[in-house]
Structure formats: C-alpha cells, structure tokens
Amino acid sequence: MKKIGLISDTHSYLDPSVFEYFEPCDEIWHAGDIGSWEVVDQLEAFKPLKAVYGNIDGGNFRQHFTEDLRFDCDGMDVFMTHIGGYPGRYNKRVREIIQENPPGLFICGHSHILKVMSDKRHGLLHINPGAAGNHGFHLMRTIIRFDIDHGVVSNLQVVELGERGK
C-alpha cells in the first residue's frame, strides 16, 4: 500500500501545514504550476516527489519535469498531466491518450477546481486536487490524500488549507 499526497497549482507558495498533512504519506505528487524551485526543493527534501510541469512552469522546469507522467503505483496505472479537463470534457490531446489506453487513475490540475469523479465510459477515476497556492480565482486552497492498495484507491481525503491569501 502507498499513501499519496496530491497537490497542484502552488504558484510558488507552499503552505507550511502541507508538511503536517502529508507526514503520513509515502510520496507527494504535484500536478503542475509549481512556480518556484523553492517549492520543489522543500517537497523533495520532505518526501519522494513525482511532478509534471504546468503552463506557468517554463525553462528549467520543462528540462527537469515532463508534461505527462505515466507510471504504476501499487498496481494502479496512473496518468498525470497539468492541463487535461475532466470526464466528458477532456482536452483533445488527453482525450486521445485516454481513448487509446485508459489509465485507472487520471490526475490533472490547472482549473483550480477540486474534482473527484468517476469516468464510467473509460473505467477510470479522475482527480484534480484544486489549487494549493494563493494565485488564482479559487476561494479555498486544497490538497488531497489517498491510499493505493493493489490497484484500488481508498481513504481519499480532501484537506482545506484555508482561504486564498490567508
């Protein structure tokens, strides 16, 4: 079993309480728009980090991270990217990938809108953890914790970090 901490859209701001909430986690996954190397350094020093770059992450981020990550986590086929959409509204690039080879778990960020949805058509779970940073239109900063055990997601928890800008 793996315990996962999922975060996105930090936009250079990492709430110190993230470390408390992600303490029981084995890995941290960042779904893009990281914003600064300080965020990367803090997360990597804390736990193993998997991340994709987002649309605000230029230059060095795109040399260090990829646009898409596809990997196995304890029997779960995971596909993570920053801009992807959601069931019934995937963007064209992601829709083609999912139609050709659907993962069990699809993760993206970008919208700053927290979503956990089943895609019955493709037999996958979609998660967007919302935004953890202070930049954007979202009102509440959020992260997600969950477990993956033999290809099954369980114990999913949404954590509210507080209002944006506070």
Secondary structure, DSSP 8 states (H G I E B T S, - for coil): -EEEEEE---TT---THHHHHTTT-SEEEE-S----HHHHHHHHHHS-EEEB--TT--HHHHHHSBSEEEEEETTEEEEEESS---TT---HHHHHHHHHS--SEEE--SS--EEEEEETTTTEEEEEE---SSSSS-SEEEEEEEEEETTEEEEEEEEEEEETT-
